[in-house]
């Protein structure tokens, strides 16, 4: 038992999650890690307004996928909420703290295409499914003449659109496929030099109440410093742009090794970001490298460079708020209609 866990005694920590295969798989890895620290745990499924609606995410708002989990956390129905970090609002909520950002999965986007094709092999006019403005903008900017179609649903549903011949390809997060053991369907991992992922893509946010200090101490043992630094920079960029998580903004940060003039190896944080017009007519890019402990500052500097280049007009994609944040809970085994817009 980890020493911090002793303070929790016989308390059962309830780990909250949405009900999809991807969400419950992610939450189960976190629950197992907390259990391994010597804490009794239970997985609880929280149904969100987004799970009950088949409407496009731009209409219902990405916030519906996280608000219900947070309300369940606030009213003490659950003790821990496991989020796909990219779905969280950039504004901090003082009621909660991100107790851990575990080791991050590969942040790249992935192409799942018919006949094993890669992106450059898809003929002009090929139908590619995604509803994320970021992906739409970057796909169109490539100038391949692709027909980008709206797409929502869990990962199996999205993959099924290709296998059933309804679409020629879909673009999804590689991390999600890795977590549900479906990397076999990937025909190409899209390199960030060509196609930047969403800020915080591939990272989990393990959240608890701010006043739950004993539990926060346990969660801290699950934290990966490199993942936290990278995500901090990417979300600082998003916040400085005043852009929501459905805006056509991409970012990727990495902790990299550098060598100083005396031949000594040290670590730095490298960040690349972009903002794009949804019609594909313009993509602006900026990058910076700096100290790992200045992740927030690096993110904001890259954002300000993007703003100087005209990003403000490109990221003006509004996110409607959801009028319903009520949460219902159940034990694992529920289903849901869809993942987030950028799954």
PyMOL commands that set and color helices and strands:
alter all, ss='L'
color gray80, all
select helices_A, chain A and resi 3-6+21-36+49-52+57-60+64-74+85-87+114-116+119-121+133-141+155-163+174-179+183-185+213-220+225-240+292-308+311-314
alter helices_A, ss='H'
color red, helices_A
select strands_A, chain A and resi 12-17+40-47+80-84+96-100+109-113+127-129+147-149+169-173+188-190+204-209+249-259+265-276+283-291+328-331
alter strands_A, ss='S'
color yellow, strands_A
deselect
rebuild
show_as cartoon
